[in-house]
Amino acid sequence: MKIFFSQGRPLVALATALLIAGCGQDEAASQQAGAGGEQQMPPKAVEVATLQRQNIPLDKSYPSKLRSDEEVTLVARVTGYLEERKFEPGDMVEAGQSLYAIEPDLYQSTVEQREADLASAQAELARAQRDSERFQQLAAQNSVSRQQVDQALADARVARASVAQAQAALNSARLDLNYADVKAPVSGLISLSQVNVGNLVSSGTELATITPLDPLEVRFQLPQRDAFELRQQLQGQEITDIGAMLEVPGMEGQPGAELQGHLEFLGARVDSGTSTVQAQASFANPEGAILPGQFVRVRLQGMKRFNVLAVPELAMTQGLMGPQVFVLDEDNTARARPVQLGEPAGPWQILVGGIEAGERVVVGDPSSIQPGMPIEAQPFDGDAAALMDRFMQEKQQQQAQQQAAAGGGAPAEEGAAQQGASEEAAAGNEAAAPEQAEPSDTESSADNAAEAAPANSADAAQQVPMSGDGESDPEAQEAQGAGNE
């Protein structure tokens, strides 16, 4: 019994020694790992641009209200009963088309009367002229007095004036007859009639409104700086060369929601109350999809900011000191630099302070960059829009992969791995159980276990806890119990 117990002690000592040796190796490995972690991380490849002053296209829009400069309100110019309406409300009418008739027969008879008056005046003029010529011949023969000659000449002049008066009355009657037939002065969409047929109208009575839909004019206000830049851009070209686009809020994506046009007018003075300059653009509207009176936004094409520093909007981050960019130093190390922002210009952000021309700025995705990180500079082609598109595509791919992984693919693999590990652990326990039961049978079993311990040192180190002399392992307790028996 003593011999069996004394042989159980070396087994415990051997397992303890193996465990201490394993711990020492783990400690050395962790120290090596720590030493490797302190090594400098590899440079991150990202696009880098050297800042240069450039002309940046602007993407700005201005609110306005659509109008039609050629809109006309039809007004009666003669007095009479409205006898006929020759259109349907909402029709597209053409210039010169007859729309209303206001007692044309009455005014036609007036014209005829004025024509008769003119003919009578002309006949009287002819008689007076013959009389004046006859009296002048008689005066040459001293057959009539001078007074009679002067009277004949005066009668001729009066007859001539009567003809002119009759002609004027005829012209006025003809104008009234023309006004009795109300015609469209412009082409456009006609409104509802304000007066029904049969009503008496007088000069000044509003009848309807004609609104031309093509083209449409937009008047809007430009900030004085934009107007200054636009005038600088207009040097050497016509104002109509500046393109414009009209957008209707709330109708994005619908047919006819955008119109192409051009700038027509740029004011020559700044409004002291608003610090703006008036401008006007014209837009072709052949389909008539957009109507005057709508609130729209006008976007001028080709506007620029001249000689400015700008970075792609993607390069901007938010730091403790406000907006910042990452600037590379001489060692190609990223350094955070607070900057002062100007206005955005599409995919670009204009900078007005905090950075100088010639400095190198990280323009790629800065979300994974930290101050002090080494950077492997990649060339930037200058296309900020394409850079943003690539970034968005990469983000969408990452999100798609994460969604696919969350959909069940990754958990299934993890479950299979856990199940395999559980099966291996169960198999190891089943293999270890007979070895633990054998020492309780005979003294030779303990000797065999001692000889087998070096072969399975790792398993023994994991299964044997660190304990004192008074607390032996389960194998020793089983061996002691068998010896007592």
Disulfide bonds with the S-S distance in Angstrom:
none
